[in-house]
Amino acid sequence: MGFSDIRGEYDIVVAGGGITGAGVFHEAVRQGFKTLLVEARDFAWGTSSRSSKMVHGGLRYLKQGKFFMTGAAVKEREYLLRQYPGLVTPIKFIMPLFDHYGPSRLSMKAGLSIYSFLAGEKQHQGFKKKEALEKIPGIREETLLSAVGFKDAQVDDARLVLRLIHDACRNGGKALNYTKVTGVERDKKGWVAAVLVRGEATGTGREIKSPVLINATGAFAEILHPSPMKGFHIRPLRGSHLFFSSARIPLTRVISFIHPADLRPVFLFPWEGVMVLGTTDVDHDADLTSEPGISKEEADYLMEGVTHVLPGMNLSLSRCISSMAGVRPVLSRKKTAASKESREHVVWQDKGLVTVTGGKLTTFRLLARDALKAAKPFLPVRAPGPVSPAKSLPLDLYSSLRVSGRTVERIIGRYGPKAGSGILGQDETLLTPVGNTPVIWAEIRHAAKHENIHHLSDLMLRRVRIGLLLPEGGVHLLDRVESICRPFLPWDKERWEKEKKEYANLWQTCYSPPEPLKEP
Ligand SMILES: Cc1cc2nc3c(=O)[nH]c(=O)nc-3n(C[C@H](O)[C@H](O)[C@H](O)COP(=O)(O)OP(=O)(O)OC[C@H]3O[C@@H](n4cnc5c(N)ncnc54)[C@H](O)[C@@H]3O)c2cc1C
């Protein structure tokens, strides 16, 4: 569907194609509402492709006494693991405990017992120093006391957004990227009567009749809906990550450690075949419409932490493949340290304009339900739409293919059974990995054919994540990408060259490592 195809009236227009907007869209369609989602840039262009990829209860929120928030997130984690196997996958965490700083074994044990209680089963264990040394590569030995282990989950964040959007579209919803909401029209009573949108490619504006606009624009939320909470405003906080090759040190679990400089938790985790180190938490004063990038200070902060805790890993910036930065939409009076700001979401309602922002990737369904509850007085009564029950993966159907069970699981999880089968049914030459990543070429062809790509960066950074996983953002593969995608993208030779150049420039500016890569 393109901009010129938007017709008729809608019950709900959703602004923002990140996880919050996608969650609202998915839930609204499930509840039977005629819903249109519009995203000003690309789906998941904002924070939702730049998270730490964890589907978690947030152990650290227990320390702040946020039992309800953590309990709700743990429940969501369990639901998402059941509903999206292959996309949301369990992962083990280990946290070293030292005698000179950081939490004590006793406080961790207490916190983890509550965490396990909230999950309804014991999901943690303690490790003696000897076991900790075996399980954590390169750990600082002298002051190490022991370690604790626990379970959480991880995800490909951008693909979760896309999975929700595509599932909702299959059930009757409409979604458009590169289309911006510019405002609302109100009737005499001041109620929302129509939503104004603009196609970003053509600059053409249009009015869409709808009694409800759900504003899920994250850090941009106050542009459409200034904060009604006196003194509270969105405080954009940047969090950045560094990506490293895991060829020399394959990690099988997340190493969660306390940064010695400010006692914040930092993670080194395996993801899509690489190791990721993050995150930071700093005020983001740059223009929100430009893509954020990591600063040298943030990179140094992350390296200082990892070098202190894991000196034997010999990680250095010269081995970094890429970087990524995202902006948290946090509601604040700007009085506290960035990392102490509340991560809870807020919902504001103004006669059909409903804003939902803050929160976490993990809890997107809770945000969606709260937003729809606030919109209810302005919505017609509708019969619920189709429900998609959790499905076990039909892995045996693919046993004759020359791909591993893991790849099948990954593809079906990311794309759903129908589109996933289409991908796995492609020519065998396309069922091979892209470089040393778990991505297969068939995904690239599928994305070009079916997934609303407007720019090469949409494909390389969000449909598949090879822009983060390969040195130089995978620019050396762009000719093969072109030959696979050319039949499906309406681009001539000149446009392809322009897209390649723009992608390479964007990658250098916002995703490159802070120092040139020497040896991956
Ligand atoms: C560094 C970092 C790490 C994180 N790690 C985790 C984690 O591990 N687990 C977890 O659960 N949570 C995590 N979070 C939190 C989580 O990522 C965010 O809460 C979530 O992604 C916010 O999603 P969103 O949809 O509200 O915003 P966004 O993803 O930013 O989406 C908003 C979208 O709205 C679009 N938009 C803006 N204006 C308009 C307009 N006028 N019309 C149409 N569209 C518009 C933007 O282009 C954007 O795509 C992390 C956050 C950060 C920053």
The ligand as an SDF file (V2000), in Angstrom:
LIG
                    3D

 53 58  0  0  0  0  0  0  0  0999 V2000
   19.8480    2.4110   24.5360 C   0  0  0  0  0  0  0  0  0  0  0  0
   18.5150    1.8480   24.8740 C   0  0  0  0  0  0  0  0  0  0  0  0
   18.4110    0.5250   25.2610 C   0  0  0  0  0  0  0  0  0  0  0  0
   17.1680   -0.0160   25.5770 C   0  0  0  0  0  0  0  0  0  0  0  0
   17.0990   -1.3260   25.8750 N   0  0  0  0  0  0  0  0  0  0  0  0
   15.9080   -1.8910   26.1390 C   0  0  0  0  0  0  0  0  0  0  0  0
   15.8330   -3.2770   26.3690 C   0  0  0  0  0  0  0  0  0  0  0  0
   16.8300   -3.9910   26.3160 O   0  0  0  0  0  0  0  0  0  0  0  0
   14.6260   -3.8090   26.6460 N   0  0  0  0  0  0  0  0  0  0  0  0
   13.4960   -3.0450   26.7110 C   0  0  0  0  0  0  0  0  0  0  0  0
   12.4380   -3.6000   27.0060 O   0  0  0  0  0  0  0  0  0  0  0  0
   13.5230   -1.7180   26.4460 N   0  0  0  0  0  0  0  0  0  0  0  0
   14.7050   -1.1300   26.1530 C   0  0  0  0  0  0  0  0  0  0  0  0
   14.7860    0.2030   25.8710 N   0  0  0  0  0  0  0  0  0  0  0  0
   13.5610    0.9840   25.8190 C   0  0  0  0  0  0  0  0  0  0  0  0
   12.8480    0.8160   24.4700 C   0  0  0  0  0  0  0  0  0  0  0  0
   13.7730    0.6500   23.4290 O   0  0  0  0  0  0  0  0  0  0  0  0
   11.9750    2.0190   24.1980 C   0  0  0  0  0  0  0  0  0  0  0  0
   11.1250    2.2170   25.2920 O   0  0  0  0  0  0  0  0  0  0  0  0
   11.1040    1.8060   22.9570 C   0  0  0  0  0  0  0  0  0  0  0  0
   11.8710    1.3950   21.8570 O   0  0  0  0  0  0  0  0  0  0  0  0
   10.3680    3.0870   22.6250 C   0  0  0  0  0  0  0  0  0  0  0  0
    9.5760    2.8030   21.5190 O   0  0  0  0  0  0  0  0  0  0  0  0
    8.6160    3.8650   20.8900 P   0  0  0  0  0  0  0  0  0  0  0  0
    7.8320    3.1760   19.8350 O   0  0  0  0  0  0  0  0  0  0  0  0
    7.8400    4.5470   21.9650 O   0  0  0  0  0  0  0  0  0  0  0  0
    9.5650    4.9680   20.2700 O   0  0  0  0  0  0  0  0  0  0  0  0
   10.3740    4.8830   18.9080 P   0  0  0  0  0  0  0  0  0  0  0  0
   10.8930    3.5450   18.6420 O   0  0  0  0  0  0  0  0  0  0  0  0
   11.3550    5.9990   18.9170 O   0  0  0  0  0  0  0  0  0  0  0  0
    9.2610    5.1390   17.8060 O   0  0  0  0  0  0  0  0  0  0  0  0
    8.6920    6.4010   17.5870 C   0  0  0  0  0  0  0  0  0  0  0  0
    8.5330    6.5540   16.0870 C   0  0  0  0  0  0  0  0  0  0  0  0
    7.6860    7.6570   15.8100 O   0  0  0  0  0  0  0  0  0  0  0  0
    8.0910    8.2140   14.5690 C   0  0  0  0  0  0  0  0  0  0  0  0
    7.5190    9.5590   14.4700 N   0  0  0  0  0  0  0  0  0  0  0  0
    7.9580   10.6870   15.0790 C   0  0  0  0  0  0  0  0  0  0  0  0
    7.1420   11.7150   14.7600 N   0  0  0  0  0  0  0  0  0  0  0  0
    6.1800   11.2290   13.9420 C   0  0  0  0  0  0  0  0  0  0  0  0
    5.0430   11.7950   13.3040 C   0  0  0  0  0  0  0  0  0  0  0  0
    4.7280   13.0980   13.4490 N   0  0  0  0  0  0  0  0  0  0  0  0
    4.2620   11.0090   12.5310 N   0  0  0  0  0  0  0  0  0  0  0  0
    4.5570    9.6810   12.3850 C   0  0  0  0  0  0  0  0  0  0  0  0
    5.6340    9.0990   12.9810 N   0  0  0  0  0  0  0  0  0  0  0  0
    6.4140    9.8530   13.7540 C   0  0  0  0  0  0  0  0  0  0  0  0
    9.6070    8.1720   14.6590 C   0  0  0  0  0  0  0  0  0  0  0  0
   10.1920    8.2420   13.3690 O   0  0  0  0  0  0  0  0  0  0  0  0
    9.8410    6.8340   15.3630 C   0  0  0  0  0  0  0  0  0  0  0  0
   10.1040    5.7800   14.4550 O   0  0  0  0  0  0  0  0  0  0  0  0
   16.0120    0.7880   25.5320 C   0  0  0  0  0  0  0  0  0  0  0  0
   16.1050    2.1300   25.1450 C   0  0  0  0  0  0  0  0  0  0  0  0
   17.3510    2.6550   24.8050 C   0  0  0  0  0  0  0  0  0  0  0  0
   17.4580    4.0730   24.3490 C   0  0  0  0  0  0  0  0  0  0  0  0
  1  2  1  0
  2  3  1  0
  2 52  2  0
  3  4  2  0
  4  5  1  0
  4 50  1  0
  5  6  2  0
  6  7  1  0
  6 13  1  0
  7  8  2  0
  7  9  1  0
  9 10  1  0
 10 11  2  0
 10 12  1  0
 12 13  2  0
 13 14  1  0
 14 15  1  0
 14 50  1  0
 15 16  1  0
 16 17  1  0
 16 18  1  0
 18 19  1  0
 18 20  1  0
 20 21  1  0
 20 22  1  0
 22 23  1  0
 23 24  1  0
 24 25  2  0
 24 26  1  0
 24 27  1  0
 27 28  1  0
 28 29  2  0
 28 30  1  0
 28 31  1  0
 31 32  1  0
 32 33  1  0
 33 34  1  0
 33 48  1  0
 34 35  1  0
 35 36  1  0
 35 46  1  0
 36 37  1  0
 36 45  1  0
 37 38  2  0
 38 39  1  0
 39 40  1  0
 39 45  2  0
 40 41  1  0
 40 42  2  0
 42 43  1  0
 43 44  2  0
 44 45  1  0
 46 47  1  0
 46 48  1  0
 48 49  1  0
 50 51  2  0
 51 52  1  0
 52 53  1  0
M  END
$$$$
